[in-house]
Amino acid sequence: MSTSSIHSRLRRLSKTQKLSAAGVSAACCAALSLSLVPAHAETPAEPQAASAAPVVIDGLPQAKTIQASIIEQHTTAEKLVKAADAVKAKKAAAAKAKAKAAAKAKAVAKAKARAKAAAKAKADVAKRSPQAASRSVARTPVYANNLNGWITEALDIMKAHGIPGSYDGLHRNIMRESTGNPNAVNGWDINAQNGTPSCGLLQVIQPTFNAYHVSGTSTNIYDPVANITAAANYAADRYGSIDNVNSAY
């Protein structure tokens, strides 16, 4: 039964109860009057002036019946009110549960958003970190395309392969052999006369370059880094280190 139907019935019952209460009151008064007058008493010869005959109730049992009816109506009305209150309470509980669930969902979404923002901020800091930048540079060093850069790169490769030698030892021998020209070629010595001229920064002949070539470097004898590392590898095998070479080798 809907709430509107319940309230409608309550309004109707309320009106009926009022009428019934009035009826019970009248009935009770009449019953009381009858109980006080003897059963065979004579009625007055002339009634008191009245515009209509009074309502006569045949004894007390009728009053009791009306009273019982009103009590029943009161009980029904109370039941209807309780039912309406139960419906209202149920709706209120449902609304409260819905609001609680919505608040919880909102809190969870907020927490996720905060965690995502924190992770992004942490990633941004890591990207901007000088240490991260220095590690990146250490992994992929950039060498200048000049004599200093060639020697520096060659030394890193030599270190990785366990080939001895120093910057000074390499620079001294390069300046003596080619004056720092990676395309230098000796066309007059015995090697040239035998058809294998000395080439590159450290004047290496092709057979020696092939035999002592360091993996990971160019196979071109004129490549500055490949030429330096092959010559240093040969000098280490024959003289212990390029640092020990002070003349033609």
C-alpha positions as CSV (number, residue, x, y, z in Angstrom):
1,M,0.0,0.0,0.0
2,S,1.4,3.4,-1.0
3,T,2.0,6.2,1.5
4,S,-0.7,8.4,-0.1
5,S,-3.3,5.6,0.3
6,I,-2.3,5.2,3.9
7,H,-2.7,9.0,4.6
8,S,-6.0,9.0,2.8
9,R,-7.3,6.2,4.9
10,L,-6.0,7.9,8.1
11,R,-7.9,11.1,7.2
12,R,-11.1,9.1,6.6
13,L,-10.7,7.1,9.8
14,S,-10.0,10.3,11.8
15,K,-13.4,11.7,10.7
16,T,-15.2,8.5,11.5
17,Q,-13.6,8.3,14.9
18,K,-14.8,11.8,15.7
19,L,-18.4,10.9,14.7
20,S,-18.2,7.6,16.5
21,A,-16.8,9.3,19.6
22,A,-19.7,11.7,19.6
23,G,-22.1,8.8,19.2
24,V,-20.5,6.9,22.0
25,S,-20.7,9.9,24.2
26,A,-24.4,10.3,23.5
27,A,-25.0,6.6,23.8
28,C,-23.3,6.5,27.1
29,C,-25.3,9.4,28.4
30,A,-28.5,7.8,27.3
31,A,-27.6,4.5,28.7
32,L,-26.7,6.1,32.0
33,S,-30.0,8.0,32.0
34,L,-31.9,4.8,31.3
35,S,-30.1,2.9,34.0
36,L,-31.1,5.6,36.6
37,V,-34.8,5.7,35.6
38,P,-37.0,2.8,36.7
39,A,-38.1,0.5,34.0
40,H,-41.9,1.2,34.5
41,A,-41.7,4.8,35.4
42,E,-44.3,6.9,33.8
43,T,-43.3,9.5,31.2
44,P,-44.2,13.1,31.9
45,A,-47.5,14.1,30.6
46,E,-46.1,16.9,28.7
47,P,-42.6,16.7,27.3
48,Q,-40.3,19.6,27.6
49,A,-40.5,21.8,24.6
50,A,-38.4,20.4,21.8
51,S,-38.3,20.7,18.1
52,A,-37.7,17.0,17.5
53,A,-38.0,13.7,19.4
54,P,-34.8,12.7,21.2
55,V,-32.8,9.7,20.0
56,V,-33.6,6.7,22.2
57,I,-31.0,4.0,22.6
58,D,-32.3,0.6,23.7
59,G,-30.0,0.0,26.6
60,L,-26.3,-0.2,27.5
61,P,-25.2,-3.1,25.2
62,Q,-25.5,-0.8,22.2
63,A,-23.1,1.7,23.8
64,K,-20.6,-1.0,24.4
65,T,-20.9,-2.1,20.8
66,I,-20.1,1.4,19.6
67,Q,-17.2,1.7,22.0
68,A,-15.7,-1.6,20.8
69,S,-16.0,-0.3,17.2
70,I,-14.1,2.9,18.0
71,I,-11.4,0.9,19.8
72,E,-11.0,-1.3,16.7
73,Q,-10.8,1.8,14.5
74,H,-8.1,3.3,16.7
75,T,-6.1,0.1,16.5
76,T,-6.4,0.1,12.7
77,A,-5.3,3.7,12.6
78,E,-2.3,3.0,14.8
79,K,-1.3,0.1,12.5
80,L,-1.5,2.3,9.4
81,V,0.6,5.0,11.1
82,K,3.2,2.4,12.0
83,A,3.2,1.1,8.5
84,A,3.7,4.7,7.1
85,D,6.5,5.3,9.6
86,A,8.2,2.0,8.6
87,V,8.0,3.0,4.9
88,K,9.6,6.4,5.7
89,A,12.3,4.8,7.9
90,K,13.1,2.3,5.1
91,K,13.4,5.1,2.5
92,A,15.6,7.2,4.9
93,A,17.9,4.2,5.5
94,A,18.2,3.5,1.8
95,A,19.0,7.2,1.1
96,K,21.6,7.1,3.9
97,A,23.3,4.0,2.5
98,K,23.3,5.5,-1.0
99,A,25.0,8.7,0.3
100,K,27.5,6.6,2.3
101,A,28.4,4.5,-0.8
102,A,28.8,7.7,-2.9
103,A,31.0,9.3,-0.3
104,K,33.2,6.1,-0.2
105,A,33.5,6.0,-4.0
106,K,34.4,9.7,-4.1
107,A,37.1,9.1,-1.4
108,V,38.6,6.1,-3.4
109,A,38.7,8.1,-6.6
110,K,40.4,11.0,-4.7
111,A,43.0,8.6,-3.3
112,K,43.7,7.2,-6.7
113,A,44.1,10.6,-8.2
114,R,46.5,11.6,-5.4
115,A,48.6,8.5,-5.9
116,K,48.7,9.0,-9.7
117,A,49.8,12.7,-9.2
118,A,52.5,11.6,-6.7
119,A,53.8,9.0,-9.1
120,K,53.9,11.5,-12.0
121,A,55.7,14.1,-9.8
122,K,58.3,11.5,-8.8
123,A,58.9,10.5,-12.4
124,D,59.3,14.2,-13.3
125,V,61.9,14.7,-10.5
126,A,63.8,11.6,-11.7
127,K,63.9,12.9,-15.2
128,R,65.2,16.3,-14.0
129,S,67.7,14.7,-11.6
130,P,71.4,15.7,-12.3
131,Q,72.5,12.2,-11.2
132,A,70.2,10.6,-13.7
133,A,71.5,12.9,-16.4
134,S,75.1,12.1,-15.5
135,R,74.4,8.3,-15.5
136,S,72.9,8.7,-19.0
137,V,76.0,10.6,-20.2
138,A,78.2,7.9,-18.6
139,R,76.4,5.2,-20.6
140,T,76.6,7.1,-23.9
141,P,79.7,9.4,-23.8
142,V,80.1,11.9,-26.6
143,Y,83.7,12.4,-27.9
144,A,84.9,15.3,-29.9
145,N,85.8,14.7,-33.5
146,N,89.4,15.8,-33.1
147,L,92.8,14.4,-31.9
148,N,91.9,14.8,-28.2
149,G,88.5,13.1,-28.7
150,W,90.0,10.3,-30.7
151,I,92.7,9.6,-28.1
152,T,90.1,9.8,-25.2
153,E,87.8,7.3,-27.0
154,A,90.6,5.0,-27.8
155,L,91.7,4.9,-24.2
156,D,88.2,4.0,-23.0
157,I,88.2,1.1,-25.5
158,M,91.7,0.0,-24.6
159,K,90.7,0.0,-20.9
160,A,87.6,-2.2,-21.7
161,H,89.9,-4.7,-23.5
162,G,92.8,-4.6,-21.0
163,I,95.2,-2.9,-23.4
164,P,97.8,-0.7,-21.5
165,G,98.7,2.8,-22.5
166,S,98.3,6.4,-21.4
167,Y,97.2,9.7,-23.0
168,D,100.7,11.0,-23.1
169,G,102.2,7.8,-24.6
170,L,99.6,7.8,-27.4
171,H,99.8,11.6,-28.1
172,R,103.6,11.5,-28.2
173,N,103.8,8.7,-30.7
174,I,101.0,10.1,-32.9
175,M,102.7,13.5,-33.2
176,R,106.0,11.8,-34.2
177,E,104.4,9.4,-36.7
178,S,101.7,11.5,-38.4
179,T,101.6,15.0,-36.7
180,G,97.9,14.1,-36.0
181,N,96.8,13.6,-39.6
182,P,94.5,10.5,-39.7
183,N,95.0,10.2,-43.5
184,A,98.8,10.3,-43.5
185,V,100.6,7.7,-45.7
186,N,104.3,6.8,-45.7
187,G,105.1,6.2,-49.4
188,W,109.0,5.8,-49.2
189,D,110.0,3.4,-46.3
190,I,110.7,-0.3,-46.7
191,N,107.0,-1.1,-46.0
192,A,105.9,1.1,-48.9
193,Q,108.6,-0.5,-51.1
194,N,107.1,-3.9,-50.2
195,G,103.6,-2.7,-51.2
196,T,102.3,-2.3,-47.7
197,P,102.7,1.4,-46.8
198,S,102.2,2.7,-43.2
199,C,98.9,4.5,-42.8
200,G,97.0,6.6,-40.3
201,L,97.7,8.3,-37.0
202,L,100.2,5.7,-35.7
203,Q,101.4,4.6,-39.2
204,V,100.2,1.0,-39.1
205,I,100.6,-1.4,-42.1
206,Q,97.5,-3.3,-43.2
207,P,98.6,-6.8,-42.1
208,T,99.4,-5.5,-38.6
209,F,96.1,-3.6,-38.4
210,N,94.2,-6.8,-39.4
211,A,96.1,-9.0,-36.9
212,Y,95.7,-6.6,-34.0
213,H,92.3,-5.0,-34.8
214,V,90.2,-4.4,-31.7
215,S,86.6,-5.7,-31.9
216,G,83.9,-3.0,-31.8
217,T,86.0,-0.5,-33.8
218,S,85.9,0.2,-37.5
219,T,87.7,-2.1,-40.0
220,N,88.9,1.0,-41.9
221,I,92.7,1.5,-41.3
222,Y,92.2,5.2,-41.6
223,D,89.6,5.4,-38.9
224,P,91.4,7.4,-36.1
225,V,90.1,5.3,-33.1
226,A,90.5,2.0,-34.9
227,N,94.1,2.9,-36.0
228,I,95.1,4.0,-32.4
229,T,93.6,0.9,-30.7
230,A,95.2,-1.6,-33.2
231,A,98.6,0.1,-32.9
232,A,98.4,0.2,-29.1
233,N,97.4,-3.5,-29.1
234,Y,100.4,-4.3,-31.3
235,A,102.8,-2.2,-29.1
236,A,101.5,-3.9,-25.9
237,D,102.2,-7.3,-27.4
238,R,105.7,-6.4,-28.6
239,Y,106.9,-3.7,-26.2
240,G,104.6,-4.1,-23.1
241,S,102.8,-0.7,-23.8
242,I,102.7,2.1,-26.3
243,D,104.2,4.2,-23.6
244,N,107.5,2.2,-24.1
245,V,107.7,3.2,-27.8
246,N,109.9,6.2,-28.5
247,S,110.8,5.7,-32.1
248,A,109.8,3.7,-35.2
249,Y,108.3,0.4,-34.2
